[in-house]
């Protein structure tokens, strides 16, 4: 599990990588279809911008959640999907330039506010979620883990959609992947030996390791995150 301070440092770096990637996109790149069926690259980052703006302001966070509940009441589906839909719809008029400008401006405030949430609040406040798993999450898990993974996987999505190179390092991406592996192992609870290749990879094992898996680290995360169908232990859902 990532400690709060490390998670915030990783989010700060991930936001910087995200902005750098978006600044490199061509006009065609913004319209490229992603593996999220409803979103091209621009709409995917309208969602990301909305999430960052909610994180930076309690008033905006409450307003978005109320709008998401209204959306869920009329359209159905998980609340998380309703929240994403609201974030995109309300920012639909933004051009790529305006989007990047707002994301660049809000990113430091997003991390600062998440960083300032006291430990007793992160550990005691919990919420029910209804997708992609149905369970209760502590606020700290959402703030430290889910928001980081969401940013990271959307950067992967963007690079795949646009053909841009995916920046990877053991120090940054390897830590995110290792945290995913830890949760994956905890969720399935079975012995395994896992060899993840690539710059973000590593070797992991538990128990007698009868289940042996070897695959690219990014593909491992894409599979657990639902971008690719998985079999056996790789069918275990890990939220992103």
Sine and cosine of phi, psi and omega as CSV:
sin_phi,cos_phi,sin_psi,cos_psi,sin_omega,cos_omega
0.00,0.00,0.69,-0.72,0.01,-1.00
-0.97,0.25,0.74,-0.68,0.13,-0.99
-0.93,0.37,0.41,-0.91,-0.09,-1.00
-0.84,0.54,-0.72,0.69,-0.04,-1.00
-0.90,0.44,-0.69,0.73,0.03,-1.00
-0.90,0.44,-0.67,0.74,0.01,-1.00
-0.87,0.50,-0.65,0.76,0.01,-1.00
-0.93,0.38,-0.63,0.78,0.06,-1.00
-0.90,0.44,-0.65,0.76,0.04,-1.00
-0.92,0.40,-0.64,0.77,0.05,-1.00
-0.90,0.44,-0.66,0.75,0.04,-1.00
-0.86,0.51,-0.72,0.70,0.00,-1.00
-0.93,0.37,-0.61,0.79,-0.01,-1.00
-0.92,0.39,-0.62,0.78,0.07,-1.00
-0.90,0.44,-0.63,0.78,0.04,-1.00
-0.91,0.42,-0.66,0.75,0.05,-1.00
-0.91,0.42,-0.62,0.79,0.01,-1.00
-0.89,0.45,-0.75,0.66,0.00,-1.00
-0.88,0.48,-0.68,0.73,0.02,-1.00
-0.88,0.48,-0.65,0.76,0.04,-1.00
-0.90,0.44,-0.73,0.69,-0.03,-1.00
-0.90,0.45,-0.59,0.81,0.01,-1.00
-0.92,0.39,-0.34,0.94,-0.03,-1.00
-1.00,0.00,-0.12,0.99,-0.11,-0.99
-0.97,0.25,0.58,-0.81,0.14,-0.99
-0.99,0.15,0.24,-0.97,0.09,-1.00
-0.81,0.58,-0.64,0.77,0.03,-1.00
-0.90,0.44,-0.57,0.82,-0.01,-1.00
-0.88,0.48,-0.61,0.80,0.00,-1.00
-0.91,0.42,-0.47,0.89,0.00,-1.00
-1.00,-0.07,0.06,1.00,-0.02,-1.00
-0.92,0.38,0.69,-0.72,0.02,-1.00
-0.95,0.30,0.73,-0.68,0.05,-1.00
-0.99,-0.12,0.05,-1.00,0.05,-1.00
-0.98,0.21,-0.04,1.00,0.19,-0.98
-1.00,0.02,0.95,-0.31,-0.26,-0.96
-0.79,0.61,-0.58,0.82,-0.08,-1.00
-1.00,0.08,-0.08,1.00,-0.20,-0.98
-0.82,-0.57,0.74,-0.67,0.37,-0.93
-1.00,0.07,-0.05,-1.00,-0.07,-1.00
-0.88,0.47,-0.68,0.73,-0.03,-1.00
-0.88,0.48,-0.72,0.69,-0.02,-1.00
-0.92,0.39,-0.56,0.83,0.04,-1.00
-0.87,0.49,-0.63,0.77,-0.02,-1.00
-1.00,0.09,-0.23,0.97,0.24,-0.97
-0.91,0.42,-0.63,0.78,0.10,-0.99
-0.89,0.46,-0.73,0.68,-0.01,-1.00
-0.87,0.49,-0.70,0.72,0.03,-1.00
-0.87,0.49,-0.70,0.71,0.02,-1.00
-0.86,0.51,-0.67,0.74,0.02,-1.00
-0.90,0.44,-0.65,0.76,0.01,-1.00
-0.92,0.38,-0.64,0.77,0.02,-1.00
-0.93,0.38,-0.57,0.82,0.08,-1.00
-0.91,0.41,-0.65,0.76,-0.01,-1.00
-0.91,0.41,-0.50,0.87,-0.06,-1.00
-0.99,0.12,-0.19,0.98,-0.09,-1.00
-0.56,-0.83,0.86,-0.51,0.04,-1.00
-0.88,0.47,-0.64,0.77,0.01,-1.00
-0.87,0.50,-0.70,0.71,0.01,-1.00
-0.93,0.38,-0.60,0.80,0.01,-1.00
-0.89,0.47,-0.72,0.69,0.01,-1.00
-0.90,0.43,-0.68,0.73,-0.01,-1.00
-0.88,0.47,-0.70,0.71,0.01,-1.00
-0.89,0.45,-0.66,0.75,-0.02,-1.00
-0.91,0.41,-0.62,0.79,0.04,-1.00
-0.90,0.43,-0.67,0.74,0.03,-1.00
-0.91,0.42,-0.60,0.80,0.01,-1.00
-0.92,0.40,-0.62,0.79,0.02,-1.00
-0.92,0.38,-0.60,0.80,0.08,-1.00
-0.91,0.42,-0.66,0.75,0.03,-1.00
-0.88,0.48,-0.71,0.71,0.00,-1.00
-0.89,0.46,-0.62,0.78,-0.02,-1.00
-0.90,0.43,-0.59,0.80,-0.04,-1.00
-1.00,-0.01,-0.56,0.83,-0.11,-0.99
-0.97,-0.26,-0.30,0.95,-0.07,-1.00
0.98,0.21,-0.15,-0.99,0.03,-1.00
1.00,0.08,0.09,-1.00,0.00,-1.00
-0.90,0.43,0.49,-0.87,0.03,-1.00
-0.88,0.47,-0.60,0.80,0.00,-1.00
-0.86,0.51,-0.66,0.75,0.03,-1.00
-0.92,0.38,-0.61,0.79,0.05,-1.00
-0.90,0.43,-0.64,0.77,0.03,-1.00
-0.90,0.44,-0.70,0.72,0.03,-1.00
-0.88,0.48,-0.67,0.75,-0.01,-1.00
-0.89,0.46,-0.65,0.76,0.03,-1.00
-0.90,0.44,-0.70,0.72,-0.01,-1.00
-0.86,0.51,-0.67,0.74,0.00,-1.00
-0.94,0.35,-0.76,0.66,-0.08,-1.00
-0.86,0.51,-0.66,0.75,-0.08,-1.00
-0.96,0.28,-0.26,0.96,-0.03,-1.00
-0.90,-0.43,0.23,0.97,-0.12,-0.99
-0.85,0.53,-0.47,0.88,-0.07,-1.00
-0.98,0.18,-0.13,0.99,-0.07,-1.00
-0.95,0.31,0.72,-0.69,0.14,-0.99
-0.98,0.22,0.29,-0.96,0.08,-1.00
-0.82,0.58,-0.65,0.76,-0.01,-1.00
-0.89,0.45,-0.70,0.71,0.01,-1.00
-0.92,0.40,-0.63,0.78,0.02,-1.00
-0.87,0.50,-0.77,0.64,-0.02,-1.00
-0.89,0.45,-0.62,0.79,0.02,-1.00
-0.88,0.47,-0.70,0.71,0.00,-1.00
-0.93,0.36,-0.62,0.78,0.02,-1.00
-0.91,0.40,-0.67,0.75,0.04,-1.00
-0.87,0.48,-0.65,0.76,-0.05,-1.00
-0.95,0.31,-0.60,0.80,-0.11,-0.99
-1.00,0.08,-0.39,0.92,-0.12,-0.99
-0.81,0.59,-0.75,0.66,0.00,-1.00
-0.88,0.47,-0.61,0.79,0.00,-1.00
-0.93,0.36,-0.58,0.81,0.04,-1.00
-0.86,0.51,-0.78,0.63,-0.03,-1.00
-0.93,0.38,-0.62,0.78,0.00,-1.00
-0.88,0.48,-0.70,0.72,-0.04,-1.00
-0.94,0.33,-0.66,0.75,0.05,-1.00
-0.89,0.45,-0.62,0.79,-0.01,-1.00
-0.90,0.43,-0.49,0.87,-0.12,-0.99
-1.00,0.06,-0.06,1.00,0.00,-1.00
-0.92,0.38,0.85,-0.53,-0.07,-1.00
-0.89,0.46,0.47,-0.88,-0.03,-1.00
-0.86,0.51,-0.64,0.77,-0.04,-1.00
-0.92,0.39,-0.47,0.88,0.06,-1.00
-0.96,0.27,-0.71,0.70,0.00,-1.00
-0.87,0.49,-0.58,0.82,-0.11,-0.99
-1.00,0.00,-0.36,0.93,-0.09,-1.00
-0.97,-0.25,-0.54,0.84,-0.01,-1.00
-0.98,0.20,0.75,-0.67,0.02,-1.00
-0.71,-0.70,0.25,-0.97,-0.03,-1.00
-0.54,-0.84,0.47,-0.88,0.07,-1.00
-1.00,0.06,0.70,-0.71,0.07,-1.00
-0.87,-0.50,0.49,-0.87,-0.08,-1.00
-0.81,-0.58,0.34,0.94,0.07,-1.00
0.01,-1.00,0.65,-0.76,0.01,1.00
-0.98,0.19,-0.10,1.00,0.11,-0.99
-0.83,-0.56,0.39,-0.92,0.05,-1.00
-0.95,-0.31,0.95,-0.30,-0.07,-1.00
-0.20,-0.98,-0.03,-1.00,0.07,-1.00
-0.96,-0.28,0.69,-0.73,0.04,-1.00
-0.90,-0.43,0.66,-0.75,0.20,-0.98
-0.94,0.33,0.51,-0.86,0.01,-1.00
-0.84,0.54,-0.61,0.79,-0.02,-1.00
-0.89,0.46,-0.58,0.82,0.04,-1.00
-0.91,0.41,-0.68,0.74,0.04,-1.00
-0.90,0.44,-0.75,0.66,-0.11,-0.99
-0.94,0.33,-0.71,0.71,-0.10,-0.99
-1.00,0.10,-0.59,0.81,-0.20,-0.98
-0.96,-0.29,-0.82,0.57,-0.12,-0.99
-0.92,0.40,-0.71,0.71,-0.01,-1.00
-0.89,0.46,-0.59,0.81,0.04,-1.00
-0.92,0.38,-0.74,0.67,0.00,-1.00
-0.89,0.45,-0.62,0.78,0.01,-1.00
-0.87,0.49,-0.74,0.67,0.05,-1.00
-0.85,0.53,-0.73,0.68,-0.08,-1.00
-0.90,0.43,-0.73,0.68,-0.05,-1.00
-0.93,0.37,-0.53,0.85,0.07,-1.00
-0.93,0.36,-0.49,0.87,0.11,-0.99
-0.92,0.38,-0.64,0.77,0.09,-1.00
-0.87,0.49,-0.74,0.68,0.02,-1.00
-0.82,0.58,-0.70,0.72,-0.06,-1.00
-0.91,0.41,-0.68,0.73,0.01,-1.00
-0.90,0.43,-0.62,0.78,0.03,-1.00
-0.93,0.38,-0.62,0.78,-0.04,-1.00
-0.95,0.31,-0.54,0.84,-0.13,-0.99
-0.96,-0.27,-0.22,0.98,-0.06,-1.00
0.99,0.17,0.13,0.99,0.05,-1.00
-0.95,0.30,0.53,-0.85,0.02,-1.00
-0.92,0.40,0.63,-0.78,0.01,-1.00
-1.00,-0.05,0.90,-0.43,0.02,-1.00
-0.96,0.28,0.83,-0.55,-0.02,-1.00
-0.70,-0.71,0.61,-0.80,0.11,-0.99
-0.55,-0.84,0.46,-0.89,0.02,-1.00
-0.90,0.44,-0.62,0.79,-0.08,-1.00
-0.92,0.39,-0.60,0.80,-0.04,-1.00
-0.99,-0.16,-0.93,0.36,-0.08,-1.00
-0.92,0.40,-0.57,0.82,0.03,-1.00
-0.88,0.48,-0.58,0.82,0.04,-1.00
-0.93,0.37,-0.65,0.76,0.03,-1.00
-0.90,0.44,-0.71,0.70,0.00,-1.00
-0.90,0.44,-0.69,0.73,-0.01,-1.00
-0.87,0.49,-0.60,0.80,0.04,-1.00
-0.92,0.38,-0.60,0.80,0.07,-1.00
-0.89,0.45,-0.70,0.72,0.01,-1.00
-0.86,0.51,-0.70,0.72,-0.01,-1.00
-0.86,0.51,-0.71,0.70,0.00,-1.00
-0.94,0.35,-0.65,0.76,0.05,-1.00
-0.83,0.55,-0.73,0.69,0.00,-1.00
-0.89,0.45,-0.63,0.77,0.01,-1.00
-0.92,0.39,-0.60,0.80,-0.04,-1.00
-0.95,0.31,-0.63,0.78,-0.02,-1.00
-1.00,0.00,-0.45,0.89,0.12,-0.99
0.91,0.41,0.35,0.94,-0.05,-1.00
-0.95,-0.32,0.41,-0.91,0.13,-0.99
-0.90,0.44,0.53,-0.85,0.00,-1.00
-0.30,-0.95,0.36,-0.93,0.24,-0.97
-0.78,-0.62,0.83,-0.55,-0.11,-0.99
-0.81,-0.58,0.84,-0.55,0.07,-1.00
-0.91,-0.42,0.93,-0.36,0.03,-1.00
-0.97,-0.23,0.81,-0.58,-0.07,-1.00
-0.99,-0.11,0.22,-0.98,0.01,-1.00
0.99,-0.11,0.10,-1.00,-0.08,-1.00
-0.88,0.47,-0.46,0.89,-0.02,-1.00
-0.99,-0.13,0.17,0.99,-0.13,-0.99
-1.00,0.04,-0.20,-0.98,0.00,-1.00
0.20,-0.98,0.04,-1.00,0.00,-1.00
-0.93,-0.36,0.72,-0.69,-0.07,-1.00
-0.64,-0.76,0.53,-0.85,0.01,-1.00
-0.36,-0.93,0.42,-0.91,0.11,-0.99
-0.46,-0.89,0.60,-0.80,0.03,-1.00
0.92,0.40,-0.52,-0.85,-0.06,-1.00
-0.99,0.14,-0.08,1.00,0.11,-0.99
0.90,0.44,0.52,0.85,-0.03,-1.00
-0.89,0.46,-0.57,0.83,0.04,-1.00
-1.00,0.06,0.93,-0.37,-0.05,-1.00
-0.94,-0.34,0.80,-0.60,-0.05,-1.00
-0.76,-0.65,0.68,-0.73,0.09,-1.00
-0.71,-0.70,0.85,-0.53,0.07,-1.00
-0.30,-0.95,0.20,-0.98,0.01,-1.00
-0.90,0.44,0.61,-0.79,-0.07,-1.00
-0.88,0.47,-0.66,0.75,-0.01,-1.00
-0.93,0.37,-0.64,0.76,0.03,-1.00
-0.91,0.42,-0.57,0.82,0.09,-1.00
-0.85,0.53,-0.74,0.67,-0.01,-1.00
-0.93,0.36,-0.63,0.77,0.05,-1.00
-0.87,0.49,-0.60,0.80,0.01,-1.00
-0.93,0.37,-0.76,0.65,-0.01,-1.00
-0.91,0.41,-0.49,0.87,0.01,-1.00
-0.99,0.10,0.04,1.00,0.11,-0.99
1.00,0.01,0.10,0.99,0.04,-1.00
-0.97,0.25,-0.47,0.88,-0.01,-1.00
-0.75,-0.66,0.63,-0.78,0.05,-1.00
-0.93,0.36,0.70,-0.71,0.01,-1.00
-0.90,-0.43,0.43,-0.90,0.04,-1.00
-0.85,-0.52,0.39,-0.92,0.01,-1.00
0.88,0.47,-0.71,-0.71,-0.01,-1.00
-0.91,0.42,-0.39,0.92,0.01,-1.00
-0.97,0.24,-0.09,1.00,0.11,-0.99
-0.99,0.12,-0.11,0.99,0.04,-1.00
-0.91,0.40,0.81,-0.59,0.00,-1.00
-0.99,0.15,0.76,-0.65,0.17,-0.98
-0.86,-0.51,0.85,-0.53,-0.06,-1.00
-0.92,0.40,0.64,-0.77,0.09,-1.00
-0.82,-0.57,0.00,0.00,0.00,0.00
